Amino acid sequence: CTWEWQLDWSAGTDLNARLAFFHYRMSDLIRLVSGVYRNVGQLRAPGAELELDWRPSDHSHVRLSHSIQRARDAEGRVAPYAPRHISSLALEQRLGTGLSLQAQARWVGARPRLAQDARAPLPAYRQVDLQLHWQPIGADWSASLGLRNAFDAAATEPADSRAIVGDVPLAGRAWRLDLRRSF
C-alpha cells in the first residue's frame, strides 16, 4: 500500500520544483529464517522528496533531488538496509550539434543492519557517472561513451551475514560504449 502527495511549482519554463510526501507499507518481506528464506515481517516508511529542475540556458540542464525516509519494521525498530537519505545531482550540457556531456552524482546514506547482525552499519557512499553522447541531426543512430563510478568509489550493498560472508561490492570504475539504432 502506497500513497503520495505532491506539490509542483514552476517559475516559468526554466525552473521547476516538486515536493512530495509519501508513505508505503510492505508485508511478507523475504528474510532468512533458520537457514531457509521465508516471507515474514512488515515494513512501513513515511518520507519526503524535494526535486529541483533548472534550465539555466538552452544548452544546460540541472536536476537535483534529495529524499528522506524513516523506514520501520512492525515492532517500530529502524528497518535494516534502508538508507534514511538519498541525494542525486545530474548535469547535462550540450556541447554542439548533436553532442552532449552528462554527469550524475549519487549519494546513498548509511544503512543499518539486522538487529542480530553485530557488524557496523553499511557506510554511506558516493558515485559519479559521466557520459559523452552524440547523435547526428536526422540520424537514426547514436553513440555514447560512458564512465561509470568515475572515481572508483568503494560501495557495497547489504548481504544477510548468515547467508553470504561480507557484503556485496558494487562495480568499480567501468567504461561503457553504446551504439544505438532506432527503427
Disulfide bonds with the S-S distance in Angstrom:
none
